Each structure stands twice: as structure tokens, then as C-alpha cells.
Amino acid sequence: MPGRVEGKVVLVTGAASGLGAASVRMLVREGARVAITDRNEAGGQALAKELGEATRFWRLDVTNEDEWSSVVDEVLAAFGRLDVVVNNAGIGITKDIETISLKEWRFVHAVNLDGVFLGCKHGIRAMRQCGAKGSIINLSSVAGLVGVASFPAYSSSKGGVRLLSKSVALHCAQKGYGIRCNSVHPVFVETPMVDALASSTGDAAKARERMARGIPLGRLGQPDEVAYAIVYLASDESSLMTGSEVVLDGGLTAQ
């Protein structure tokens, strides 16, 4: 029985760990060939070695348009096409509006929002070049739906990803490209980023308990729970879905 994304070529950013790595593993399991991209060369190379011929690693700083251009061209040359882009790379800084610096604010937006803009721009170019009916999947956050006092830059950037995704979806639909674009909005998930956030408070265990208490289901998410959504959006199962949001928040925004 063929996999759910059999024959598709997928580029994933921030793919060396966390949600990116979980998505890569599941996409490969479901029949895709995957371009693993990250600034973390050791982690990206290790994941490519683990998964074998279905993957290759490219170093990519998502804030650098020249790197985007060259990596996308090399992916096309290596795999012959590009069907899906998963804009997953992201960072967070836990400082409120009074303590975050302008430099820190701009850095968060450069990675989380500029990086997604560039992924959409060059993803569309590649998909049109190879004639793909493609899917762009942008990782936002539950913090892109509701405000969070302790990390306004992260919330702002992820809110921007939400509306950028809708704008890209409408553009591609109006142009008749056959390229879809959707955003995914997870709550706290068991990843290195959330580990770092919990540790930054001084008592990681208590911080994780507070995070879990704020989620109606009473627990943090697992990377595979997000990866399942990525596979769905990458597959033809979601062919009518564009400009939409997949919210994986354990009930948080239902309150």
C-alpha cells in the first residue's frame, strides 16, 4: 500500500530536531523524499544518515535569501521537483515588552516571520518551475492566536505567520497555481525549545507543570501529534484546504 505522501519531495526547515525532525521521520515513513535543512549541520547530517537515501541535508539560514535561492535550486537539481515546503524553523525569547531589546525583537521576527516569507516565496517559485500542485505548511503557534505577556515578539511573529499564510493561499488560488498554504498552531510540545523555555525560569519541573495546567487536556503535546498534521497537509487528503489553520492546543483557545 503506497504511503500518504508517496513520490512527493518535501523541504523542511529547522529539521534537525524537535517538530522538524519528527515531521521528517514521518514524511519519509509515508513515502516522501525530504530535504532536511537547518543551521545545525551536525544534527541535520545525523538525521540524514539515520534515514538514508530518501533524505539529504542542506545547511540553511532561513533569514538569508541568497541561501534560500541556492538551496531550493539544489533541491530541484537533486530530487527533480519540489512539492511541499514546511516552514518550521523558529526561535523564542522570553522577555516582556519592557525588557526585550529592539535587536532581540528584530531577530525573532527575522527567523520566525522573514524566514517563512522567504520559504513561501522560493517555494512557490520552485513549485511553479516543476509544475507541482504543491502545499506550503507554515508553523505558527497557539501564541499566534492569543497574546502571551511573557513573549510578545514570539506572539507577534507567529500572528504574522497566520495572516501571511492566508495571504499566500489567496494569491496562489487567484493565480490558479494549484498551490495551497495553511498554518499549524501547536500549544507547548515536548521539544528542545520548550525544554529551554522551562529551564529559563530556574525551576524547569515547576515551569512544565504550569504549562500543563494551562492546557485543558492537562499535558504538553508530543512531536508526532504535530507531525501527523504536517503529513495530512502535505498529502492530497487535504486538497480542498487552503488559507486555514490547524489548531493543536489541547483545548486552550476553546476557553
Buried (B, 14 or more C-beta within 10 A) or exposed (E): EEBBBEEBBBBBBBBBBBBBBBBBBBBBBBBBBBBBBBBBEEBBBBBBEEBEEBBBBBEBBBBBBEBBBBBBBEBBEEBEBBBBBBBBBBBBBBBEEEEBEEEBBEBBBBBBBBBBBBBBBBBBBBBBEBEBEBBBBBBBBBBBBBEBEBBBBBBBBBBBBBEBBBEBBEBBBEEEBBBBBBBBBBBBBBBEBBBEBBEEEEEBEEBBEEBBEEBBEEBBBEBBBBBBBBBBBBBEEBEEBBBBBBBBBBEBEEE
